[in-house]
Amino acid sequence: MADRKNDPAFIYFPTDYRWSMGLLLCLSGAPWGGAEIDEIHRIGTALRCKLGDDNAWFEEWARMGDIVEARGREAECKGHTLTAAACLMRAAHYYHIGERFLQHGPRSPAVYKKAVKAFADGAAMLKRPRIESVEVPYGGTTLPALFVHPAPEVAGNKPAPAMVFFDGFDITKEIQYFKGVPDLVARGIGCLIVDGPGNGESVRFRNLPLIAETEKYATAAYDYLTARKEVDPKRIGVMAISLGGYYAPRAASLEPRYACCIAWGAQWDYYGTWRRRFELLDSGQLPSLSVPPEHLMWIFGVKSRDEAMKKLEGFRLDGIVQKMRCPFLLVHGEGDQQIPLEVAETCFAAVGSKDKTLKVFTREEGGFHHCQNDNVTLGTNFSWDWAVDVLKPGT
């Protein structure tokens, strides 16, 4: 692991990478209403004497979520809808951040359901951005999603471009919203945030484990958007974050109707990544991951490490991204401790698109941690401006 003492990023728990990145994941949503620094500090202060206790982590975040949700429900009863919406959506974010380390806990399903409802209730009160809870037809079932409408003053009366936004390894559509989506739609680009198989509600409540064939649900998401009159079917892109650096490039390579692709963080050989992680964990050289390693088995619906590794054999991009033809953006942090920079360079070199861009954020400028978790606005500003140049909203 890198030297935490000389890390310019905000590291709340210097001896615990996972907890520090988890807290920062929430705090980095503050520009879009996902966090209040005083509330986060109160949670962090309560947890400092319980470092590494994931049950305590769950309970402190849930406790603050309850406090903030109660404020929101009180405001709702008084007709103060903007206050209610802000509190309910922020509370949902706290619930999700607390639950992500303990998906198997006895209280997890109830708290997660409460989080989904709080976000949906709050979002329904907003007029800007306009957020719909929707269902994307997928085989014999549906995938839960959020459709965030493009700003009408940019889109006008014409069909607008849109991006499909898939989750990563261990986050959810509600967490994704606080990754700058309000700024994307303000530029006139709609956004469909999807809990795909293995993520969010899909794995928790719909028995949809993670699969390697991202193109199956990427095609479903594309088809859903083409049926919406607000969306221009020729200007639909796909993006995803973290493990989504596998999802989005695979989707754009095998579903050629996508107009562009953003990989927010690189992937190449996810099987090899986990093989190395387990070797380092077993030898004591890797103190912790972004979530407990049991999460890998859980999202695949298997009981053992060997079964999970077998599933991971299909999570390789070589031989696939060479088929991509649409404009491609890969954003990566120079100091990413989960996925080294050379992985990004390998993937980028292999992508078949002629129009492709690799943006690496350096230590000096910030945004150099995993998926710009240390300064998310750097990542979103660059990515959303690139999307504007490619998709040309307002035309």
N, C-alpha and C positions, 0 to 999 in steps of 0.2 A: 504494500500500500504506500501511497505517497506520504511525504512529510507533512503532517497536519499543522505543525507549528508555523510553517512558512507558507501555508495556503492562504491566499488573499480572499477566498470565498468565506461566506458566513457559515462557520462550522459550530453548531450549538453544543454538540456533544463530542469533544475532540477525540475521545477514545473509542467512539462507536460510529463507524461509517454509516451503517444502515439507519440508525436512529437520526443521525444528522441529516442524511439525504431525505428521510421521510418527513422531518419537520420542514426542511427547505422546500420540498415538493408542495407542501401546503402554503407556506409563506410566499412562495413565488407566484401564487394565484392572486395575491393582494391587488395588483393593478386592475383586475377584472371582477373584484368583489368577492374573492374566494377566501380572504383571511383578513383579520384585524390583528395588528402586531401585539397589542396588549393581551388579547385572548391567547395568542400563540405563546407569548412569554409566560403567562400564567400556567399553561399546560406544561411547558418546558421546565419551569421552576419546580412544579410538583413532581416531575419525573427524574430530576437530577439525582435523587437519592435511591432511585429504583432502576438504574441503568441496566438494560438488557432484559428486563422483565416484560415480555410482550403482553401479558395479561394486564399489567399496570398501564402500559401504553394504550391498550384498547379502552380501559375504563376511564382514563383521564380525558381522552379525546371524546368519548361518548358523553362524559359528564359535561364538558363544555358545549358539545352539540345540543344537549338537552337544555342548557341554560339559554343558548342563543335561539333555539327553536321556540322556547316558551315566550321569549320576547316577540318573536315573529307572530306567533299565534295570538298574542294579546293585541298587537298592532292590527292584525287582520280583523279581529272582532270589533275594533274601533273604526274600521274603514280606512286605515292608513296603509294602503296597499303597497306603496313603494318601500316603506320601512319593513313591512311584512315580507315582501319578496326578497329584499336584501338579507334579512336575518335567516329566512328559511333556506335560501340557497347556500349561504355561508355555513349554516349548521350542517347541511347535507355534506358539504366538503369535509368538515371535521369528522363526521361519522365515517365517511369513506376512508379518510387517512388513518383513522384508528383501527378500522377493520382489516386493512390490507395485510397486516402481519399475522392475523389470527382468524383466517376464514373458516377454520374448523371449530372454533369455540362455540360453546352452548348458546351464547347470546348473539352470535354473529348474524344469523338469518333475520332475526327480529330487528336488529339495529340497521341492517342493510336495507330491509324493506322500508323502515322509517325514513332512511336517507333518501331513497328513490322518491318516496311520496313528498317529502319536504321540498326537494328540488323541483319536482313537477308542479307542486302547488305554488311555489314561489314564482317559477318561470311563467306560469299561466297568468300571473298578475302583471307581468311586464308588457309594455307596448313596444319597447325598444331595448334590445333587439327582441323581435318576436320569436318565441321558442315554442315548438310543438313537440309533444311526446308522440311518436309514431311507431308503427310496426312495419318492418320490411319483410315481405313474403320470401320464404326461404324453404324450398322443398315442401314438406307437409306441415311446416310450422312458420313462425315469424321470428325476426330478430328485433329486439328493442332498440330504439334509436331516438335521437333528438334531431329535428330539422330546425336549424336556425336560419331565418329568412334573411336575404340580402337587404341592405338599406334601400328603401324605396326611392330616396332622393338620388341615388346613383343608378339603380336598376331601371327606374322609370317604368314604363308600361311594357317593356320588352322582356322576353325571357332572358334570365341572367345566368352567368356561369355558376358553377358550384363545385365544391370539393367534398369527396367522401373522406371521412376521418376515422380511421380504425384505431383501437386501443393498442397498448403495448403488452408487455408480459404480465404486469401486475397492477394495472390501473383500469379506470372505468370511464364510461361516456361522461359522467358528471364531473369527474376530475379533468377530463379532456376539455370540457367547456372552459375551465379556468386556465387553459393554456393559450389564451389570446384569441379565442374564437370571436368574441365581440368586436375585436379590431379587424378581423378578416371580413366579417359580414358588413362592417361599416364601409369597407372598400367596394361593396357591391357584389360580393361573391358569397352565395349561400353555402351552408355547411351541414352535411348529414353526418352526425357523430354516431357510430354504430358499436354496440356491444356484440362483437362477432363471437363465434364459437370459442370457448375457453376464456372468455372475458365477461366481467360484470354480471348482469342478470342472466345472460345466456348460460353461463356455467353454473351459477348458483341456484337458479330456479327453473331452468328449462332443459337441464340434462344434455347440454350441448358442449362436449369437450373440445379442446383445441385440435385442429387438423392442419396438416401441411398444405392442403390444397386451397390456399387463400382465394384463388380465382373463382371458386364456387360461390362464396358469399360476396365477393367483389362484383361479380356479374349480377347477383340479386340486388345489390345496392345501386348499381348503375341503372338497372331496369326500373327500379322504384323511382329514381329521380327523373327518368325520361317520361314517366307518366304524370309528372307534376307540371302544370302549365307555367309555373314561375321559372322553370329551368330550361336552358338551352341544351339539348342533348349532345350537341357537337362541342360543348365547352364544359365537360365534366372531368375533373381531375381526381386523383386519389393520393392520399397522404396517410402516414402513420408514424408513430413515435416509438423509440427504443426497439423492442422486438419488432415493432412495426417497420423497422428498416429491412425486415424480411417480407412482411405482409405487402407493403405498397409496391416495391419493385416487382415482386412476383405477380401481383395483380395487374400491373401495367404492362408486364411482358406477355402475359397469357390472355388478357382481355384487351384486345387492341383498340377498342372504342374509347378508352380513356385518353383524354387530351393532354394530360401532363401527369407528372408523378413527383412527390416530395417525400424523401426518406429523411425523417428527423432522427438522425442517429443511424449508423451503419450496421449491417449484418452481412455475413457471407456464408459461414459454415456453423450453424448453431449447434449442431452435434459436437463439433470440435470444441466450441466454446465451453459447453457443459462438461465435456470430458476433461478439459484442463481445469475447470473450476472444481470438479470433484477431486482431482488429484491434489490440488492445492489445499482444499478443505481437509482432506484425509491426512495430509502431512503437516497441518497446522500453519501453513504459510499464507492462508487466506482467512483472516479473522471473521469476515461476514460478507454476505451478499446483500442486494437491495431488499430482498425478502427472504424468509427462511427457505432453505432448499426443498423442503417438503411441498412448497407451492408448485414445483414442477410436476410432481406426481398428481397433485390435486387437479390441475387444469387439464391433464390428459385422462383423468378418471382411472388411474392405475394405482397399484399398491406398492410397487417396488421401484428402486432406482433403475434396475435392468430393463424393466418394462418401459419406463420413461425414455431411456436411452434408445431403445428400439424405435419408439415413436419419432424421436429426433432425427433419425436417419434420413427422413425426407426433407428436413429443414436446411437445404443447401441451395444456394442461388447460382452456382456454376452450371452452365448449360441452359439457364433460364433467362438471366438478364441480358444475355447477348441478343435475345430476340426483341428487346425493347426498342421502340422507334419514336415514342413521344418525347417531348422535352422533359428533362430529368434534373432535379436538384437534390444533392446530398449535402446535409448539414451535419457537422460533427465537431466535437470539442477536442482540442489538442491534448488535454489532460484527462480524457475519459478513462476512468479506472475500471469500467465494466467491459468496454469494447475498445481495444487499442486503435490508435490512428491508422496503423498499417492495414487493419481490416477495411476501413473506409477507403483507403487508397486502392486496395485490391478489387473491391466491389466496383468502384468508380471506373477503373480501367477496363473492366469487363463489360460494362453496360454498352449496349449496341446503339443507343441514341446518338445522333450526330450533335444535337443541341443538348449539351449536358454541362452542369456546373457543380463543382465541389467547393463548398464554403467551410473552411476550418477556422473556428474561433480560438484565438490564442490566449495564453495566460495574461498577457499584457492588456488585452482589450476586454477580457471577461467572457463569460459564456463557454469556458474551456472545460467544464465538467460535463458529465453525462447529460446529453440532450439540453444543454445550457441551463441546467437546474440552478446554477449560481446566478444567472441573469437571463431569465426567459425572454424578456423583451428584445434582447439582441437577436435571438433566434426567430422570434415571430416577426419582427420588423423586416428582417432580411427575407424570410420565406414568403410573407404576405406580399411584399413589394414585387418579388419575383413572380408570384402567381398573378398579380395584376398585369405585369408586362406580358405574360404568356396568354392569359385568358381574356384580357381586355374588357373588363366590366364597363357597363354604360354605353356600349356600342351595339 
